[in-house]
Amino acid sequence: MPLMTSPSLPMNTINRDLKDVIDSVKAYIELDRASGISEFFVDTPDTRYAIHNTSDLDSLKTEISGCKRCSLHRTRHNTVLGAGNPKAELMFIGEAPGEDEDLHGLPFVGRAGQLLTKIIEAMGLKRSDVYIANILKCRPPNNRPPLPAEIEECEDILKKQIGIIKPKIICTLGKFASQTLLRTETTISALRGNFKEYNGIKLMPTFHPAYLLRNPADKKLVWQDMKKIMKELKR
């Protein structure tokens, strides 16, 4: 059967679009292969995971424990929903679980997490006063950056979390969290330092604690951001 084309879509345009799709798939596979993944799977629609009308974090955590939306479920030990006060005024959102987080099923428990804890305590708070989560709920192999498709698959879980917690302020930690929630490609250096808005919630982008471990001189910039949050929270 001959290929049917629309007059508004010339053959060269279709070929170009097809090539873009193929190049994107190749890049995805090569990145996974470089991260140590040697097998690739395609989930059919009946194996995909759907979020139900969950109204509390414990139920959501149970729901996502069996998530198979992307290939990360094949290499994870645990899904990492988040931890902290389910009624927190302040919510921190990072990038993705690392090795320690994957093993323990808790966010920010490694070196970067220890620094985040110190920042929270310097604000006069405890980890149990705030809520801490990540964009992704599964660890990417070798802690590689999240892929766009992985972010897309996890984003509605994060939206559900935010909707349950209803924080007064969100503090996004690093490039991926900030750019995802704000729908921008602006660098984190340009974003940080000023409140933005996410669905009616004030959002403060700042540097990720892992970045601060490599660039300790920028801790003073993060502290400036935290002071603005403290002022907003009237602390």
C-alpha positions in Angstrom: 0.0 0.0 0.0 1.5 3.4 -0.9 2.4 5.8 1.9 -0.4 8.4 2.3 0.7 11.9 2.8 -1.0 15.2 3.4 -0.5 18.1 1.0 0.5 20.1 4.0 3.2 17.6 4.9 5.7 17.2 2.0 7.7 13.9 1.9 10.9 15.7 2.8 9.3 17.1 6.0 8.1 13.6 7.0 11.5 12.1 6.4 13.2 14.9 8.4 10.8 14.4 11.3 11.3 10.6 11.2 15.1 11.1 11.2 14.7 13.4 14.3 12.8 10.6 16.1 15.3 8.0 15.1 18.2 10.2 16.3 16.5 10.8 19.6 16.0 7.1 20.2 19.7 6.4 19.3 20.8 9.1 21.7 18.6 7.6 24.5 20.0 4.1 23.9 23.6 5.3 23.7 23.2 7.2 27.0 21.8 4.2 28.7 24.5 2.0 27.3 27.2 4.4 28.6 25.5 4.1 32.0 25.8 0.3 32.0 22.4 -0.8 30.7 22.8 -3.5 28.1 19.1 -4.5 27.7 16.3 -2.3 26.5 12.6 -2.9 26.9 9.4 -1.3 25.6 6.5 -1.4 28.0 3.1 -2.0 26.4 0.2 0.2 27.5 -1.3 -2.5 29.8 2.0 -2.6 31.9 2.1 1.2 32.4 1.4 2.6 35.8 -1.4 5.1 36.5 -1.8 7.3 39.5 -5.2 6.9 41.2 -7.2 9.4 43.2 -4.8 9.1 46.2 -5.3 11.7 48.9 -2.4 11.0 51.3 1.3 10.4 51.0 1.4 6.9 52.5 -1.1 5.7 49.9 0.9 7.4 47.1 4.1 5.8 48.4 2.4 2.4 48.3 1.1 3.0 44.8 4.4 4.0 43.2 6.3 1.2 44.8 5.4 -0.9 41.7 5.8 1.8 39.1 7.1 0.6 35.8 6.7 3.7 33.6 10.3 3.8 32.4 13.4 1.6 32.4 14.6 2.9 35.7 12.4 0.4 37.5 14.7 -2.4 36.2 17.8 -1.0 38.0 16.4 0.5 41.2 16.4 -1.0 44.7 13.6 1.3 46.0 11.3 4.0 44.8 12.0 7.2 46.8 8.8 9.3 47.1 10.0 11.7 49.7 10.1 12.3 53.5 9.1 14.8 56.1 6.1 16.7 57.3 3.0 16.0 55.1 1.6 19.4 56.1 4.9 21.3 55.6 4.9 25.0 54.7 8.3 24.5 53.0 9.0 21.8 50.4 12.5 21.1 49.0 12.6 19.4 45.6 15.8 18.0 44.1 16.9 16.1 41.0 16.8 12.3 41.6 17.8 9.7 44.2 21.5 8.8 44.4 23.0 5.5 45.5 22.4 6.0 49.3 18.8 7.2 48.6 18.1 4.2 46.4 19.3 1.8 49.1 17.5 3.4 52.0 14.3 4.5 50.1 14.7 8.0 51.5 15.7 11.3 49.9 18.9 13.3 50.5 20.6 10.9 53.0 24.1 11.0 51.4 26.7 13.7 51.5 24.5 16.2 49.7 21.7 15.3 52.0 23.8 15.9 55.1 24.6 19.4 53.8 20.9 20.0 53.1 20.2 19.0 56.7 22.7 21.6 58.0 21.1 24.3 55.8 17.6 23.4 57.2 18.9 23.5 60.8 20.6 26.8 60.2 17.1 28.1 59.2 15.9 27.1 62.7 14.0 24.1 61.3 14.4 20.3 61.4 14.0 17.9 58.6 10.8 16.8 60.2 9.4 20.3 59.8 9.8 20.4 56.0 9.1 17.9 53.2 11.9 16.7 50.9 11.4 15.1 47.5 12.9 14.8 44.0 11.7 15.1 40.4 12.5 11.5 39.8 11.5 8.7 42.2 14.0 6.2 41.0 17.8 6.4 40.7 19.3 6.8 37.3 22.2 4.4 36.7 25.5 5.7 37.9 23.7 8.9 39.0 23.5 10.2 35.4 21.3 13.2 34.8 17.6 12.5 34.3 16.4 12.1 30.7 13.5 14.2 29.5 11.3 11.2 29.0 12.0 10.1 32.6 11.1 13.5 34.0 7.9 13.5 31.9 6.9 10.1 33.3 7.5 11.1 36.9 6.1 14.6 36.9 2.5 13.8 37.6 3.6 11.9 40.7 5.4 15.1 41.9 2.4 17.2 41.1 0.3 14.8 43.2 2.7 15.2 46.1 2.6 19.0 45.9 -1.2 18.9 45.8 -1.4 16.7 48.9 1.2 18.8 50.9 0.1 22.2 49.7 3.3 24.0 50.8 3.5 27.7 51.2 6.9 27.8 49.5 8.8 25.4 47.2 12.6 25.5 47.1 13.9 23.8 44.0 17.5 22.5 44.3 19.5 22.7 41.1 19.0 22.9 37.4 16.6 20.0 36.7 14.1 20.7 39.5 14.0 24.4 38.8 13.7 24.1 35.0 11.1 21.4 35.2 8.7 23.2 37.5 9.2 26.6 35.9 9.1 25.3 32.3 12.2 27.1 31.3 15.7 26.5 30.0 17.2 29.4 31.9 20.3 28.5 33.8 20.1 27.9 37.6 22.6 30.7 38.1 20.2 33.1 36.4 17.1 31.7 38.1 18.3 31.6 41.7 17.8 34.4 44.2 14.3 35.6 43.3 10.9 34.1 44.0 9.0 32.6 41.0 5.6 31.1 41.0 4.4 27.5 40.5 0.6 27.0 40.3 0.1 29.8 42.8 2.9 28.7 45.1 6.0 30.8 45.7 9.1 29.0 44.4 12.7 29.8 45.2 15.3 28.2 42.9 18.7 27.7 44.4 21.9 25.6 43.9 21.8 21.9 44.6 23.7 20.8 47.7 25.8 18.5 45.6 27.0 21.5 43.6 27.9 23.3 46.9 30.1 20.3 47.8 32.1 21.1 44.7 31.8 24.9 44.9 31.7 25.8 48.7 32.2 29.5 47.9 28.6 29.6 46.6 27.2 28.5 50.0 26.8 32.2 50.8 24.5 32.6 47.8 22.3 29.8 48.9 22.1 31.3 52.4 20.9 34.5 50.8 18.1 32.5 49.2 17.3 30.7 52.5 17.0 34.1 54.3 14.4 35.2 51.7 12.5 32.0 52.4 12.8 32.6 56.2 11.5 36.1 55.8 8.5 34.9 53.7 7.8 32.3 56.4 8.1 35.0 59.1 10.9 33.1 60.9 
